[in-house]
Amino acid sequence: MPTIEALNPDVPLYARTGINLASAGLGAKAISSSNEFFAPLERMLHDADPVFIPGKFDDHGKWMDGWETQRRRDGGHDHGVIQLAGAGRVLGFDVDTRHFTGNYAPACKIEAASAPDGLTDGTMWVQILRHSALGANSHHYFPCDSFESWTHLRLHIYPDGGVARLRVYGVPELDETEDGQEIDLVSALNGGRILAFSDAHYGDYMRLLAPGRGINMGDGWETRRRREPGYDWMVLALGARGQIDRAVIDTAHFKGNFPDRFSLQAADLQNFGDGLTDALVTDAMFWENLIPETKLGPDAEHRYRDEIVDLGPVTHVRFNIYPDGGVSRLRLFGRPC
């Protein structure tokens, strides 16, 4: 029974179950940089893993999949400013230098700011990752002990060089300014998280909870062709405890490989906390039906309201697809409580 922990045993928990607030696919943006001579800052925020393409050059030199500055000769250092996909608490970082060997940044530091209305000359910056050493061609995981909510980060690299990807794992700040307002309770931008799954052979399963519709068949969760009895599933934590009133299952771009059927189960585990255990995954098999087994079709948004069983407030859901296939987006609308 696979879990995210089992699939990535050497990766810190915050990187396995946290949300990448620096994801371009969720809306993170490159704001400014001191230098991006060899490769632009925005490339560092791409969701896909970095690649190396031998023999690929552009007008400035070797093409690199990340942010890369020119060699400094003035004794200073470089920095880049990004806007996070949403305000949130940061749990940890992955400063990834993969494919940067003789041109990686040897050290970094990260500062944060809370500027919901945008950065100004008077914006206050706070250090949330001290000066830390980096190596070549590697992931570098750093925990963050900050408990504040941040909207922008400033990555300093010393003195220059390249970073392939910056992942900023955290918990988005849930906007509850309007009491009783309906939101997508499982959206990554509202704190929804994927905890475990049976299989994710194709595509990018994290995009299942992303905003917007999928852009192609790789932009969503797709399992391998099942050659044995059973079905595929995914266990998710909602961003907030709430009553689910309607659901959207989007099979955009999945035409010959959409699931034949789906069902949703749910439970109220408000005292469970943030842990992920095999016991939770096992228990999920016995949760009550939120939507019983229901047919799906190809390349379409499927909307459900009357089919939803009133279970009261819930915190977790299990998404089952029969027997296998691909789903672009899952949305569960309701009101936090």
C-alpha positions in Angstrom: 0.0 0.0 0.0 2.2 2.9 -1.2 2.3 6.2 0.6 4.3 9.4 -0.2 6.6 8.6 2.7 7.3 5.1 1.2 8.0 6.6 -2.2 10.4 9.2 -0.9 12.0 7.9 2.3 15.0 10.3 2.2 12.9 13.5 1.7 11.8 15.5 4.8 8.1 15.3 5.7 7.5 19.0 4.9 8.6 18.4 1.3 6.4 15.3 1.0 3.2 16.7 2.2 3.7 20.5 2.1 2.6 22.7 -0.7 5.2 24.4 -2.9 4.4 28.0 -2.5 7.1 28.9 -5.1 5.3 26.9 -7.8 4.8 28.8 -11.1 1.9 26.5 -11.8 0.1 27.7 -8.6 0.9 31.4 -9.5 4.3 32.2 -8.0 6.2 34.9 -10.0 9.7 36.2 -10.5 9.7 39.9 -9.5 13.3 41.0 -9.9 16.9 39.9 -9.8 20.4 41.5 -9.6 21.5 39.5 -12.7 20.2 36.8 -15.0 22.7 36.8 -17.7 22.8 33.1 -18.4 19.3 32.0 -17.4 16.2 33.9 -16.1 15.0 33.9 -12.5 11.5 32.7 -13.6 12.9 29.4 -14.8 13.8 28.5 -11.2 10.1 28.4 -10.4 9.1 25.9 -13.0 7.2 22.8 -11.7 8.9 20.2 -13.8 12.2 18.7 -12.7 15.2 20.5 -14.3 16.8 18.9 -17.3 20.2 19.1 -19.0 20.4 19.2 -22.8 23.9 18.6 -24.1 24.9 20.8 -26.9 22.2 23.4 -26.4 23.5 26.9 -26.3 22.0 30.4 -26.7 23.5 33.8 -27.4 24.9 34.0 -23.8 26.4 30.6 -23.6 25.3 27.1 -22.4 21.5 26.9 -21.9 20.7 25.9 -18.3 17.4 25.0 -16.8 17.3 27.3 -13.8 18.5 30.8 -12.7 22.1 31.5 -13.5 24.0 34.8 -13.1 27.3 35.8 -14.7 30.6 35.6 -12.9 30.9 38.5 -10.4 34.2 40.5 -10.3 33.2 43.2 -7.9 33.1 41.4 -4.5 29.3 41.5 -4.2 26.7 38.8 -4.5 23.5 38.2 -6.4 19.8 38.0 -5.3 16.4 37.3 -6.7 13.0 38.3 -5.5 9.9 36.1 -6.0 6.2 36.5 -5.1 4.8 33.3 -3.6 1.7 31.8 -5.1 -0.2 32.8 -2.0 0.5 34.1 1.5 1.5 31.3 3.8 3.7 29.9 6.5 6.9 28.4 5.3 8.0 25.0 6.7 11.1 24.3 4.7 13.0 24.7 1.4 14.7 22.7 -1.3 17.4 24.7 -3.0 18.1 22.4 -6.0 21.3 22.7 -7.9 20.8 19.7 -10.2 22.9 19.9 -13.4 24.9 22.8 -12.1 28.3 21.4 -11.5 31.1 23.9 -12.1 28.6 26.8 -12.1 26.4 26.2 -9.0 26.0 28.9 -6.3 28.2 27.9 -3.3 25.9 29.3 -0.6 22.6 31.0 -0.1 20.4 32.9 2.4 16.7 33.6 2.3 14.7 36.6 3.5 10.9 37.0 3.6 8.4 39.8 3.6 4.7 40.2 4.1 3.5 42.6 1.5 0.0 41.7 0.3 -0.4 45.0 -1.6 3.0 44.6 -3.3 6.6 45.5 -2.4 7.7 49.1 -1.7 11.0 50.7 -0.8 9.8 50.6 2.8 9.1 46.8 2.9 10.7 45.1 5.9 12.7 41.9 5.1 13.3 39.2 7.7 15.9 36.5 7.5 14.2 33.0 7.6 17.1 30.9 6.4 20.6 31.8 7.6 23.7 31.7 5.3 23.9 28.0 4.2 26.3 26.1 2.1 25.3 24.5 -1.2 26.9 21.8 -3.3 26.9 20.8 -6.9 24.1 18.9 -8.7 22.1 18.2 -5.5 18.9 18.8 -3.6 19.5 20.9 -0.4 16.7 20.6 2.2 16.5 23.3 4.9 13.8 23.4 7.6 12.3 26.8 8.4 11.2 27.7 11.9 9.3 30.9 11.0 5.7 30.9 12.1 4.6 34.1 10.4 2.8 34.4 7.0 4.8 35.6 4.1 4.0 36.8 0.5 7.5 37.4 -0.9 11.0 35.8 -0.6 14.4 37.1 -1.5 17.0 34.5 -2.3 20.6 35.6 -1.9 23.3 33.5 -3.6 27.0 33.9 -2.7 28.7 35.1 -4.7 27.1 34.1 -8.0 26.2 31.0 -10.1 23.1 28.9 -10.7 20.1 27.4 -8.9 18.0 24.9 -10.9 14.8 25.1 -8.7 13.7 26.7 -5.5 10.9 24.9 -3.8 9.3 26.6 -0.8 7.1 24.1 1.1 4.5 25.5 3.4 0.9 26.0 4.4 -1.1 28.6 2.5 -3.0 31.1 4.5 -6.7 30.4 4.3 -8.7 33.6 3.6 -11.7 33.5 6.0 -12.5 37.2 5.9 -16.1 36.5 4.7 -17.9 34.1 7.1 -19.7 31.3 5.3 -18.2 32.0 1.9 -17.9 28.9 -0.3 -14.4 27.9 -1.3 -12.6 25.0 -2.9 -11.7 23.1 0.3 -9.2 20.8 -1.4 -7.5 23.4 -3.6 -3.7 23.6 -3.0 -4.0 27.3 -2.6 -6.4 26.8 0.3 -4.1 24.2 1.9 -5.4 21.0 0.4 -2.8 18.3 0.4 -2.2 14.9 -1.2 -1.2 12.4 1.5 -1.0 9.1 -0.3 -2.0 7.3 -3.5 -1.9 3.8 -5.0 -0.1 4.8 -8.2 0.9 8.0 -10.1 2.9 6.6 -13.1 2.1 9.4 -15.5 1.6 13.1 -15.4 2.0 15.4 -12.4 -0.3 14.2 -9.7 0.2 17.5 -7.7 -1.6 19.4 -10.4 -4.8 17.6 -9.4 -5.4 20.4 -6.8 -4.1 23.3 -8.9 -6.1 26.2 -10.2 -7.5 26.4 -13.7 -8.0 23.5 -16.1 -5.3 21.2 -17.3 -3.3 22.3 -20.4 -2.6 18.8 -21.7 -2.7 15.1 -20.6 0.4 15.5 -18.5 -1.2 18.1 -16.4 -3.0 15.9 -13.9 -3.1 12.6 -12.1 -2.8 9.4 -14.3 -2.2 5.9 -13.2 -0.7 3.0 -15.2 -2.9 0.5 -16.9 -4.1 -1.9 -14.2 -3.5 -5.5 -15.0 -4.7 -7.0 -11.8 -8.0 -6.8 -9.8 -8.7 -3.7 -7.8 -8.8 0.1 -8.5 -6.7 3.2 -7.9 -7.1 5.7 -5.1 -5.8 8.9 -3.5 -6.1 10.1 0.1 -6.2 13.9 0.6 -6.4 16.3 3.5 -8.7 19.4 3.1 -7.3 22.8 3.7 -9.9 23.4 6.4 -12.6 21.3 8.0 -15.8 22.0 6.2 -19.1 20.8 4.8 -18.8 19.7 1.2 -21.7 20.9 -0.9 -20.6 20.2 -4.5 -17.8 18.6 -6.4 -16.2 18.9 -9.8 -14.3 16.0 -11.4 -12.5 17.2 -14.6 -11.2 14.7 -17.1 -9.9 17.4 -19.5 -7.6 15.9 -22.2 -8.2 12.3 -21.0 -10.1 10.8 -23.9 -9.0 7.2 -24.3 -7.7 6.8 -20.7 -10.3 8.4 -18.4 -11.6 6.4 -15.4 -14.8 4.5 -16.1 -16.2 5.4 -12.7 -15.2 7.2 -9.4 -16.4 7.5 -5.9 -15.5 9.8 -2.9 -15.3 8.8 0.7 -14.8 11.2 3.6 -14.2 11.4 7.3 -13.9 14.0 10.1 -10.5 13.6 11.6 -10.1 17.0 13.2 -8.1 15.5 16.1 -5.8 13.5 13.9 -3.3 16.3 13.3 -0.8 16.6 10.5 0.7 13.1 10.6 0.6 10.5 7.9 0.6 6.9 8.9 -0.2 3.6 7.2 -3.1 3.4 9.8 -4.7 6.5 8.2 -4.4 5.0 4.7 -5.9 1.7 5.9 -8.7 3.5 7.8 -9.6 5.5 4.7 -10.9 2.3 3.0 -13.8 2.3 5.5 -14.8 5.9 5.4 -18.4 6.7 4.5 -19.4 7.5 1.0 -19.6 11.1 0.1 -20.5 10.3 -3.5 -21.2 6.6 -4.3 -19.7 4.9 -7.4 -20.6 7.1 -10.4 -19.8 7.0 -14.1 -17.4 9.4 -15.7 -16.9 10.4 -19.3 -14.0 11.7 -21.4 -12.5 15.2 -21.6 -15.2 17.0 -19.6 -16.0 18.7 -16.3 -18.4 16.6 -14.3 -20.4 18.5 -11.7 -22.2 17.0 -8.7 -24.4 18.5 -6.0 -27.5 16.3 -5.6 -25.4 13.2 -5.5 -23.5 14.3 -2.4 -24.3 12.6 0.8 -24.7 14.9 3.8 -21.9 13.7 6.2 -21.6 17.0 8.1 -18.1 18.6 8.4 -15.1 16.5 7.2 -11.4 17.0 7.1 -10.2 14.2 4.8 -11.3 12.5 1.6 -10.4 9.4 -0.4 -10.8 9.7 -4.1 -11.3 6.3 -5.9 -11.1 5.8 -9.6 -12.3 2.5 -11.2 -10.3 0.7 -12.4 -7.5 3.2 -13.4 -7.0 6.2 -15.7 -6.5 9.9 -15.5 -8.1 12.9 -13.9 -7.0 16.5 -14.5 -8.6 18.3 -11.6 -10.6 17.6 -8.4 -12.6 20.4 -6.7 -14.6 20.1 -3.5 -16.6 23.2 -2.7 -18.0 24.0 0.7 -17.8 26.3 3.7 -15.1 26.1 6.4 -16.4 25.3 9.9 
